[in-house]
Amino acid sequence: MEFINTVITGTGSYIPTVRIPNSEFTQQTFFEKDKSKIDSPGEVVVNKFKDITGIAERRWVTEDQANSDIAAIAAREAINDAGIDPESLDHIIVAHNFGDVIRGSIQSDILPCIGARVKQLLGIQNPSCVAYDIIFGCPGWVQGVIHADSFIRSGLAKRCLIIGSETLSRVVDKYDRDTMIFSDGAGATVVEAEKSDKQRGFLSSSAVSHTTKEAYYLYSGQSNSPDTDPNIRYIKMHGRKIYEYSISNVPQAMKAALDKSGIPIGEVKKILLHQANEKMDQAIAKRFFRLYGLKPDISGVMPMNIHELGNSSVATVPTLYDMILKGNLKDHSIEPGDVIIFASVGAGMNINAFVYRK
């Protein structure tokens, strides 16, 4: 039997050069959403934040960089890694949330879309290479891979470039403790059709959207500070609600994808989960394995880079995968034949997952 597999043939990422350690926030004045001042010393606020999220530092772009710039850098690296001619790409799919946001501005710029900007920056002339964006919250890159697999299986594409890129440092409220969570970065993958007598690559997926009471768990809102312009909007979230929603629903979506693949839980070597919050991700993984009656060593199965890179939204999963493949994440590796679950959760609220055999 011959299979048409959807296979990741190249990966790339861009990790910004500006390091922002937690110590940068110890002198910051923070306010609650009701605009009341948080009286706890900055050091206490920062230490509590690290205990919950695991984040010690994050990366932000330089003043002259835009989201499309770093997306193109990661894309170029993935194209070179795959060893392909960029003119042969059928689709460029860019997942993001805020487009390009110029330093000193809070306005999103997505005209033209980031996909079109990346295509131009890559110098691709082929008009049949279709470039577009996905706005799907943090799970955007995972959704882009799901889209690419659908194109490939239907015969509409043979080669796609999927990018997750974001510059959240441009849309954070410095008076909100949640500012410390967010970071910048870009990750990219080349996905291709492959004919083989063995089934590998993309095996199965699941995705759900909850948009009733959950729709605005992440939203754009005014600054927490009472002395700022109320007409300017920043990224905001209801952290506790997101935590409870995620640990209740992400494990089920991961299980749905794995069960659909027909692969037993014992064959899963790695879980690449959106780097949102260390404790939340650990709780998700534990609950997932508990659905199969297992209690494995989570640290060996679920690699994390949130401690140094923070939460770069759509970029976290592809960046994590690229780092592992390039040998840049200590104590973790992925070998041919390994089964991996990619999963994410974010604004919408959206959840998705796919099962992949390297």
Secondary structure, DSSP 8 states (H G I E B T S, - for coil): --EEEEEEEEEEEE--SEEEEGGGGTT---B-TTS-B--S-HHHHHHHHHHHH--SEEEE--TT--HHHHHHHHHHHHHHHHT--GGG-SEEEEE-SSBB--TT----B-SS-HHHHHHHHTT---TTSEEEEE--STTHHHHHHHHHHHHHHTTS-SEEEEEEEEEGGGS--TTSGGGGTB-EEEEEEEEEEEEESS--EEEEEEEEE--STTTTSEEEE--SSTTS-TT--EEEE-HHHHHHHHHHHHHHHHHHHHHHHT--GGGEEEEEE--S-HHHHHHHHHHHHHTTT----HHHHS---HHHH-B-GGGHHHHHHHHHHTT-STT----TT-EEEEEEEETTTEEEEEEEE-
